[in-house]
Amino acid sequence: MKIAANMHKTLKGNGKIKSDSDILIASIVIANNEVLLTKDRDFQDIKPLGVNIEII
């Protein structure tokens, strides 16, 4: 939850509000050192926060 809270704060500060579910998914990916494969381009704004995301 700490990762998700920090991510939300950063995104909000940058004016790039994302859904809670997208933030939770991304924080789980970070916490487990995994790769997120997705077709959802909304994750493009989250990728610079250190999330290993591959948009397919």
Secondary structure as a PSIPRED ss2 file (coil, helix, strand):
# PSIPRED VFORMAT (PSIPRED V4.0)

   1 M C   1.000  0.000  0.000
   2 K H   0.000  1.000  0.000
   3 I H   0.000  1.000  0.000
   4 A H   0.000  1.000  0.000
   5 A H   0.000  1.000  0.000
   6 N H   0.000  1.000  0.000
   7 M H   0.000  1.000  0.000
   8 H H   0.000  1.000  0.000
   9 K H   0.000  1.000  0.000
  10 T H   0.000  1.000  0.000
  11 L H   0.000  1.000  0.000
  12 K H   0.000  1.000  0.000
  13 G H   0.000  1.000  0.000
  14 N C   1.000  0.000  0.000
  15 G C   1.000  0.000  0.000
  16 K C   1.000  0.000  0.000
  17 I C   1.000  0.000  0.000
  18 K C   1.000  0.000  0.000
  19 S C   1.000  0.000  0.000
  20 D H   0.000  1.000  0.000
  21 S H   0.000  1.000  0.000
  22 D H   0.000  1.000  0.000
  23 I H   0.000  1.000  0.000
  24 L H   0.000  1.000  0.000
  25 I H   0.000  1.000  0.000
  26 A H   0.000  1.000  0.000
  27 S H   0.000  1.000  0.000
  28 I H   0.000  1.000  0.000
  29 V H   0.000  1.000  0.000
  30 I H   0.000  1.000  0.000
  31 A H   0.000  1.000  0.000
  32 N C   1.000  0.000  0.000
  33 N C   1.000  0.000  0.000
  34 E C   1.000  0.000  0.000
  35 V C   1.000  0.000  0.000
  36 L E   0.000  0.000  1.000
  37 L E   0.000  0.000  1.000
  38 T E   0.000  0.000  1.000
  39 K C   1.000  0.000  0.000
  40 D C   1.000  0.000  0.000
  41 R H   0.000  1.000  0.000
  42 D H   0.000  1.000  0.000
  43 F H   0.000  1.000  0.000
  44 Q H   0.000  1.000  0.000
  45 D H   0.000  1.000  0.000
  46 I C   1.000  0.000  0.000
  47 K H   0.000  1.000  0.000
  48 P H   0.000  1.000  0.000
  49 L H   0.000  1.000  0.000
  50 G C   1.000  0.000  0.000
  51 V C   1.000  0.000  0.000
  52 N C   1.000  0.000  0.000
  53 I E   0.000  0.000  1.000
  54 E E   0.000  0.000  1.000
  55 I E   0.000  0.000  1.000
  56 I C   1.000  0.000  0.000
